[in-house]
Amino acid sequence: MAWIDTLARLDLDATAGSNRANQQRVCRVVFAWASRLGDGWFWYALATALLLVEGFAAVPAVVVMAVAGGVGTALYALLKRGIRRPRPCAVHAGLILTVAPLDRFSFPSGHTLHAIAFSVVATAHAPQLAWVVWPFAGLVALSRLVLGLHYPSDVLAGGALGATLAWAAVAIAAAAGVPV
């Protein structure tokens, strides 16, 4: 079990180090906004914009985003309830908290899961969106660390789950003859 203790210590050290950026006002504001937009508002706006600009051509991509998002929500909720890892801000008093967590548990990061999933689907549909969605997804993932809401392993797991769900959804749609 010594290796688990080492990983847990590295996770905490990286979280505490990232959270130090929260001492700077500009970081608090930028990452708080990224986190709140990552609650879904950015992705809803993206889906709406795709539908407004492309009309029916965007429907398959928006449906695949919705499916990946819905499955992602169910999966991360089950994992959070099953694993029950407390958030770093709940157990480590030295962290600076500027945004209230949406729920009690930390693993995996649902914000990161959705940011990566929606970015994968969006760029599969319209590669020119990569310059917008991927930097924003990175900002959302980083915000979860800086704000003291997640450990790096939560964010990495959320990203891996999001990518896997999105690529599976895109592949299933393509196999069904519905190009995203």
Steps between C-alpha positions, in 0.01 A plus 500: 500500500801733515462583130139608556613728781766645271246563224259660748778728627596600144133567423467725805829680433399573141158621613650728765754634252233571239276660760769758584414672171165576663678763712516721192177688431524458122536122540204483738281688254613318183480152649170567680347614170646201313361266762152653493488511120615137512189418707337469158435855380791503253396165354131594475603819320723299265219256414258789446750685280559187291126461446452868416794511256471156339135413547412133457859414404599551865227277645707176500790671680269660755323168561834321544610776743177453695537122510866518608407764757209300638697176524789696652274651764361159595846342509669767707206512743526123553877518543481792743239324714692173488851631561397785735835679490471827693590817317841644587337822621295296749796326664797733462453823691784684327326517162339823383143440386338766281228295327265269687505139382186369331507176700691326780729264318807546288571196281472535202475861385168537322596843367808355333311196374247722325754754375703227330194309373342807341834613356556160337154501341520866397836456326390173338210698352681826425880486536519878468344523849811346656663837565201599716388180673835344593648804676172543685496130597855536632399809696205314654722205598764729650233701682396192695854475641562869557166542676581211737200296386686198359824306516699448178398133493132609502563727202702239309234235559223738395688588183564135414136409558378797296728418207402133507126574514520758223707287263267206565195718427658636180598147390152360571339784306738443206434123507127577486560711190460832682817703448557750775 
